[in-house]
Amino acid sequence: MLYYLNYDGFRCSVFESQVLTPLLHLKKQGRKVRLIDYEKKADLPGLESYRQRCALALGEPPLILPKSKRCNFIISARQIRQLASVLRQAAADSTIVLHGRGCFAGYMALKAREMLQHDPVRIKVITDFRGLVSAEYQLEWERHRLLRGPVAWVAQGVRRIEQYAAEHSDHLLCVSQPFRDYLVRHYPVLQTRISVIPACVDRRKFQFDPAARECLRAVYGLGRSFVVAYNGGAQRWQSPRLLMETFLKIRARIANAKLLLITNEPQRFEEYAAECGLQSADYLIFQVGHQAVAEYLSMADCALLVREPHPVNEVASPTKFAEYLSCNLPVVLSRGIGDTAAVLQTHPVGCFTDQLEKIPELSKGGRWEIFQSAVSRYYSWDAHGSRLNAVYESLLTAENTEEGWDIAYQPALRGIGNDRRL
């Protein structure tokens, strides 16, 4: 039996692309995975329709469990007992694999297993590191001087959770080669127990739409404007001010450039735009559902992925990078973001912020094969969904002893997550 623990809830901005989509790919491969979703409230607007949609897509509704109404990092004994109770009911299965998305979910899975150590149930735990959460907390709040002490204390606690999950899980997933190097460098973890599965995209659902491009550009009066897109939030590690500054540098070279922002935080971006001297005529802001993002990105001629140097960004695999490429958009990006530089070495799908003179050439039409080749090689759920399925299979068929598990595990996963091309 397989359980997928989604601690971020159904309102997570990447739920559709990074939770539901891989589960659907696994279902197509005959792998049944039960989704466990953590929510702060049982009566959230849209929760019931979400459960019905998941039931239709996955064959059964997600199991909803409560989490702290205050902070994600507050994990109570009651939460762990509730998860253990769910697992105890499934004890008839010979092996249970718990896939915890993020360090908090991985930690809870491990603690639930510990609670059931005397029960006749065999549990394997995967912790799926999607980001360096402890550093994200510190980066997001360190600008508030009065909160630096409490935030440092919280970050230290989250680091202990990350460490516990890394050291005790049967297998680890992470989103980039630099992230795997980080885990090996900081914790006593064997590389053979880590698979690199980046933030991927479903190429059938997320692709360039020429009809939408023509229609939407006409509706919004873009004419011959050179549209520079950004899709994402305004968190500190997303460097929204640097984003605005980079756009201004592009506009200094391309006079008819206009900024297209697709975000759930329009007000914050309007504030950043005003601070950086942009007028309302210089940009468009849209807040749309994930299903419509590809259509709006199709209006653009290139896209932005700029970040300031920080450990959070050095290990990242931004979902937007795969989505930009899937929409045939050349990407202007900062150096040192996860594996993106390695992708550019094999596929000329973008340039760095100190190479803006390359934008006109990269934005010429007729290069879609290069973008689709990059997505197929690095960011396709078709390929990485199969790799995830192989991880599940290895854990489900491994021997119960630690020694036997290693012997069974390593041949099954040889090459998985060890792709040095990234």
N, C-alpha and C positions, 0 to 999 in steps of 0.2 A: 504494500500500500504506500502511496506517495501523497504527501501533504505539502502544499506550497503556502508558506506563511508570509502574507503581505502586510507588514506592520505599518506601512504608510497610508493605508486606506484607499478607498476607491476614488477619492478626490485628488490623489497624487497626479501631478501634471503629466507623468509618463506612464500612467496605468495602462492606457490602451496599447502603447507601443512596446513597453518593456515588461508587462505582466500578462495581460490577456493574450497578446499576439503569440508569444512563445508557448503558452499553454495550449493554444489552438494548434500550433504546429506539432506539439507533442501528441495531441489527440489524434491528428491525422496519421501519426506513426504508430497508433495503437496503444499509446501510453496514457493511462487514466491518472490524472492528478487532481486531488481534492483541494480546492482553494479555501484557505482560512484567512479571513479579512479582519483586521483590527480597526475599530472605529471608536471615536470619543463619545458618540451618542448613538443610541439605538433608533432615534427618530429623525435622523438627518434627512433633509429634503433630497429626494432622488434616490434614497437608499433602496426602497422597494423596487423601483424600476430597474435599478442596477442589478439587484438579485435576480430579477426575472430575465434580464438580458444575459447574464452569466449562465443561468440555467438553460436558456435556449442554445447558447454557444457551446458550453462545456458539458451539458447533459445533466447537471445538477447545480442548484444554487450554492453560492459560497456560504460557509459557516461564519457567522459574525460573532466575534468575541470583543469584549470591551478593553480599552486601554486608558491610561491616565488622561483625565480631561485637562490637565495642566501642561505636562511636558512629556515628550516621547521617552526621555531617559529615565523617567520614574517607572520602574517595573516592580510590581507588588507580588508577594507570595500568592495572593489570590489569583492573579492572572496566570501564574505558572500552574497552580492547582487546576484551573479550568482547562488549560491545554492538556495537562496530564490526564484529566478525566476523559477528554476526547480520545486520547491515544489508548487509554485502558479499554475503552469500548471496542477498539479495533484490534485488540490483542490476539484475535484468532489468526491474524496474518503472521506468516513466519518472520517477515522483516518489514519494518516501517522505515521509510526514508523521509526525514523532515528537511525541506529546503527553506531555509530562513533568508528572506530577502533583506539584507542589511544586517548590521552587527546586533541590533536590538532583537530582531527576530531569531537570529542564530543563538544569541545568549539565552533567550527564553526556551528555545528548543533543547538546548543542552541542560538547562535546569530542570525541565520537565522530564528528560531522560533520567537525570539523577534521582528525581523523586520516584521514578518507576524502576529503579535498579533491582528491586527484589521481586518485581512482577515478571511473569513468563512472557515478556515481550522484548523483541530485539529491535533496537532503534539505531539508525545511522543518521548523522546530522551533517548537512551542508550549510555553511555560512557563505552567503553571496555578498561580498563587499562591493557595493555600488559607488562608494565614495569614502573619503577620509573624514568621517563624521565629526570626530573630536576637533579636528582642525577647522572644519566648517563652522562649528559653534563659536570657536574663538575668533575666527575671521569676521563673522557676521556681527558680533557684538563688541569687539574690542574698541571700536570708535567711541563707545559710550564710557567715558572715563570712570564714572561712579560704579559701573558694572564690571570693571575689569577683574576685580578680585573674585566676585562670585562666579563670573564666567570662566576664569582660570580653574576654579574649583570644580565646576561642572565638566569642563573639558578633560580634566584629570580623571574624573569618574568615568566618562565615556571612553577614555583611552583604556581604562581597566576592563571595560566591557569588550572593547575591540580585542584586547590581548587575550581575554578568556576565550572568546569565540575563535580566535585564530589558533590558539594552542590546543583546544580540546575538540574541535570539529573533526569529523572523519575526512572531510574534503572541503576545500575552499574554492570559491569562484571569485574572480576579480575582473575588472574591465579593461586592463591594459598591462602591457609588459612592465612599464615602470612601477605599476601597483604591485605586481608579483615580486619584483625586485625589492620593493619596500617591505613587503610581508616577510620575505626570507631574511632580509637584513635586520629587522627589528624583533622577530619572534623565532623561536626554535621550530620552524616549519620546513619540511622537505619540499623541494620544488615539484616532486612527483605528486604531491597532494594538492597542487594548485592548478586550476584550469583558467585560461584567459578567455572570457567570452564578453566581447565589447557590447556597448549599446547598439543594437541592430535595428533594421528596418524591414518591413514587409514590402517588397518591391511591387507586388501586385496591387496593394492598397495605396501606397505612397509613391507617386510618380508625377513627372511633369505633365501638365494638361494644357495643350496649345489652345484649345477652345476657351478654357477658363482664362488664360492669359489675355487673349484678344478681347473677351467680353469685359473682364474686370478692369483692364487698363482703359477701356473706353468709358466705362461707368464712372471711374474716378478721375477721368481727364488727364491721364498720364502722358498721352501722346507719344512724343519722342524722348521722354525723360529716361535717364539711366537710373534704374531703380536698384537700390542697395538694401537688402533685406536682413532683418534680425528676427529670430524666433526664439523666445525664451523669457525668463524672469529677470528681476532686478536685484537678485541677491548680491551680496558684496563680492563673492568670488566670480560672478558674471561680469564684473567690471563695467557697469553701465556708463560711467563717466568716460572711461577710456573708449568705449564704443562710440560715443558722440564725437570725441576728439578725432578718432580715426575716420569717421564719416566726413568731418570737415576737411581733413587732409585729402580725401578722395574728391570732394567737391572742388577743392582748389585745382585739381587736375582735370576734372570732368565737370564743366560748368552746369550742365543740366541734370546733375545727380539729385535724387530725392530719396529720403530714407523711409523704408517700410518697416514698421514695428508690429510684430504679432506677439501679443503678450496678455497675460492675465493681470498685469499690474500697470494699466495705462496711466494712472495718475502719477505714479513714481517716475515713469519715463518722461512725462510732460514736464515734471519738475527738473529732471536732469537736462532735458533739452533747453529749457529756459536758462538754467545756470550756465550752459555752454554757449549760449548766444544763438541758438536756432530759433527761427520764426515758425509759426504754425504752418506756413506754406511750404516749409522745407521738409515736412515729414507727414506720413499717414500712420495712424495707430488703429489696429483692429484687435478685437477680443473675440476669438472664434473657437469652436470646439475642434478637437483633434482631427475629426473627419474632414474638416474644411481647410486645414493648414496647407496641404499640398496645393490646393487650388490658389490660395493667396500667395504662396511662394512662387507659383508659376508666373506671377506678374513681374518678378524680379529679374535682374541681369547678373547680379552677383550677390554674395552673402557675407556676413561678418561673423567671425568667431575670435574675438580678441579677449585676452585675459592678462592680468598682471602676474608676474612670477610669484608662485606660492605652491607649497606642497599639495594643496587641494587640487590645483590645476595640473601639476606635474604628473599626477596619477590618474587623471580623469579620462573618461571617454564620453564626451558630450553627445547626447542623442541628436542634437541639431546638426552635427557634422554629417552623420549618415543621412539625415533627412535632406540636407542641402544637396548632397551628391546625388541622391535618388531623384531630385528634381532638376538635375543637370546644371546646378549652379556652381560656378567657380567660387572658392572660398578665400577670403582675405583673413588670415589668422596670425596669431602670435606664436612665437617659438615656445617650445617647452610644454605643449598641451598633450599629455598622454602619448599616444602612438601616431599622432597626426603627421609629424615630420617624416616618419618612415613611409607613410602612405604617399606623401608628395614625392618621395624619392623614386617610387615605381610608377606613379600615375600623376601627370601634370594637371591636377584638378584645382589648383589654387596657388596662392603666393603668400609670402609673409608681409607683415606690415611695413617692412623696409624695402619692399619690392613693388610698390604701388604702380610703377610704370608698366608692369606686366598685365594690369587689369584689362585694358582694351583687347589685347590679343587673346587672353584667356576667355573673354566674354563673347567671342565670335561664335556664331552658330555652327552646326554640323559636327560638334565634338561629343555628341551624346554617348558614343560607344566607350569613350575613355571613362566617363563618369559611371556608366553602368558596369563596366569592368571592375572599377574600384569597389563599388558596392558589392558586387558578386564575390569578390575575393576577400574582402575584409568585414563587411557589415550586413550580410544577408542572413535572415533567420532560417532560410532553407538549410544553409550549411551549419550554422551554430546551433540550431535546434537539434540537429542530429548529434552534435557533439555533447550537448546537454543530456540527451537521451542515453548516450554511451556512459556518461558519468553515473546516471541513475542505475543502469543495468549492472555496472561494475559493483556498486554498493549493495544492490539487491542480491547479487550472487556471491558476494565475498564471504569468506569463512568468518566465523564468529570471533576467533582469537585474533589478537593484534598481529601476531606473526603470520598467521594464515591469511589474514586480510591483506597484508602487504604483498604477499606472494601472488594472491589472486588479482590484486588491484593493479599492480604496475604494468603487466603485459596488456591488460585490457585498455589502459589509458595511454599507452606509448604514443607520443606525438600530440596528444590532446592538450592544448594550452601551452605547447612548447614550440609554437610556430615562430621561428626567429625572423621571419619576414616582417613581423610587426615590431 
